[in-house]
Amino acid sequence: MPRPTLLFDLDGTLADTAADLCETLNVILELHGRERVPNDRVRHLVGGGARVLLERGFRETGEPASEALLDRSFHEFLDYYGRHIADHTKLWPGVRDQLDLLAERGALMAVCTNKVEDLSRKLLEMLSIDHYFPVVIGGDTLPVKKPDPEHLFEAIRRLGGENAHSVMVGDSETDVHAAKNAKLPSICVTFGYTRIPVAELGAEATIDHFDEFPAALARILPAHFG
């Protein structure tokens, strides 16, 4: 029996990163003469990576940003965020316990995120969960990113897993659409960052807390967790 393969999104799925992303976005917006976006609003702008977040932030506060402005602000964003990446970021409750259980079961695990790879690895290390994830596919690791299925396929290949025994775990339409494009099942958390209600995304399972994760896995991969 091939080992089960779990592909995890990062922002909003494994960790609550919104406060640090919100502050970084607002620092950059203020730098360019824009108003701050309320934190509860920024949570709905997250997803797709820093450049997409900036694009949405500029649209939220006035005229859309030019490509040149996005290029400049993207580098400013990465610089500031890299220095404040875990000021307020925390793992969601229950995450570490579930990662421990999966490791004990011999599951293969990767992070598939649209956050740039080096910042993703830095955050995983600061949260002390980097050892669970020998493979990290970031938004700049490949020529494509989620929802392109190759983002997931490459993670599975690097882990030595098999598509038929894999599941995507995320919090947004980007993650669920990536799974659908890859013809993989998905589990969606209800407490992350999504612009579309989770119930409308069409994931095979949804969970309100990571305590519910084993039951969701048992339904989706019964040969491994049933």
N, C-alpha and C positions, 0 to 999 in steps of 0.2 A: 504494500500500500504506500503510494507516494505521501510525503509529509504535507500537511495543510499549509497553505501560504496565505498570510494576512498582509494586506496592503493598507496602510493607514495614512490618511491625510494628517496634517499637523495642526494648523491654525483652526481653532474651533472644534477639533475632534479629539486630539490628545491633550491639548492645552488651551487654556483661556488666555489668549494673547492680545485680546482686543484693547486693553488699556494702553499697552505700549505701542501698538499700531496706531491707535487713535491719537496719542500724544505726538508721535512722529509725524503723522499726516498733518496735524494742526500746526506744528512747528514749521513745516515746509510751506503750508498755505500762508501763514502769517509772514514768512520770509518774503513771499511774493505779493504781499498786500491784500490778501484775502482774509475773510472772516473765518473764525474757527467753526468747525462742524461739531454739533453736540455728540457726545460719546455714544448715546443710544442710537443716533443716526448712523454713525460711522460703522457700527457693527453690521449694518445692512449693506455697506459698501465693500466690505472685505470679501475676498475670493477672486482668484485670478492672478494674484501676485501684486507686487508693489506698484508697478507701472499702471496696471488697471485701477488699483486703489487711488492713485494720484489722479488719473484721468477722471474718475468718478468724483473725486473731491473737488477738482476745479470746476466741473460741471455743476456741482452742488452749490458752489459759491459765486457763480457768475459765468463769464464767457469760457467756453471750452479752451483748454490749453493747446497751444501749437505743438507740433512735434519737437521743435527746438526747445520749448519750455519743458516739455515732458522729459526730454533727454537730460536736461540740466537738473531738474528737480528729482529725477530718478536717482542720480548719483548722490545728490544731497540727502535724499531719503535713506539710501543704504548706509551712508556715512553716519548719520545721526542714529539710526535704528541699531546699527552694529554696536554702538557704544551704550545703548539703553535697551538692549534686546530682552532683558529679563528683570527690569526694575519692578514690574508688577505681575509678570506672567507666572501662572501656576498650572500644574497639571489638574485636570478635572478630577473630582473625587472618584476613587475606584480604579483609576487608570493603572497605577503601579501594580496593584494586586492582580489585575487581569493580565498584565504583561508577564508577571511572574508565573502565573498559571499556564499561559501559553508557552513560555519557555520550557517549563517542566514537561509539557506535552510534546515537545519537540517541534513546535510550529516554526516555520520560516517566516520572518517578519521584515518588512521594508517600509520606509516612509516614502509616499508619493505626494509631493506638494508642489504648488506653483511658487512658493517662496524660493529665492535663489539658494543653490545648494550649500554654499559655504556658511550662510547665515542659518540655514536649517541645521547643519551639523553643529554649529556653535550653540544654538538653542538646546538641541538634544543633549549636548554635553553639560550645559549649565543646569538642565533639569535632571541630570544624572540618569538618563534613560538611553543614552547613545549605545550602550552595550547590547541592547535588544535588537538593534537595527544595523546589521552589517551592510545593508544597501540603502542608500538615500538617493532618490531621483528628484532633483529640484527643477524649478522652472527654467533654469538655464543649463541643465545637464545635457539635454538633447535638443535637436532643432525644433522639437514640438513639446507641448505641455498639455496637461489635462484641459479639455475633455478628449484629446486625441488618445486613442487606445494604445498607441505605441509607448506612451508614458508608462502604462501599467505592464505591458508585455515585456519591456526592457527590465523592469524590476523583477518580474517572475524569472526571466532568463538568468539574471545575475544571481538570484537566490538558488537557482537549480530546481525551481518548482515546476508545477504543471498547471495550465490554465483551468483544467477540469477540477482542480482541488484548491482553487483560489477564491478569495472574496475581498472586495473593496470596502473599507470602513471610512465614512466621511460625514460631512455635515451640510453639504450644499448641492445645488444643481450641478456644479462642475464635477463633483465626485460621482454622483449618481449617473450623469450622462457619460462620464468616462467609462464607468462600469458597463453601462448598456452598450456603448460603442465597442467595448472589448468582449461583449457577450459573457460578462461575469456577473454573479449576484452581488448585491451590495447591502450593507447595514448602515443606516443613517441615524446619527444622534439628533435629538430634538433640541439640544441646548446650545448649538453652535451658531454659525453665522450664515444665514441663507436669505436671499432676496425673494425666494418662493417658499410658501409654507411647506414644511417637510412632508405633510400628508399628501401633497400634490406631486411629489417628485417621483414616486413609483419605485422606491427601494423595496427589496424583498423583505426587509425587517426594519423597524425603528425601535430605538431604545431611549428612555428618559433618564437613565442612569447606567453607569458601567456595571452595576450589579446585575443588570438584565442581559449583559453581553453573552454569558454562557448559554442561556436559553435560546438566544437568537442564533448563535453558532450551531447549536444542536439541530435547529430547524433547517438551516441552510447547508451544513456539511455534516449530516447525520452519521456518515461512515467514520468520521473522525471524532465528533463530539456528542453523538447521540447516546 
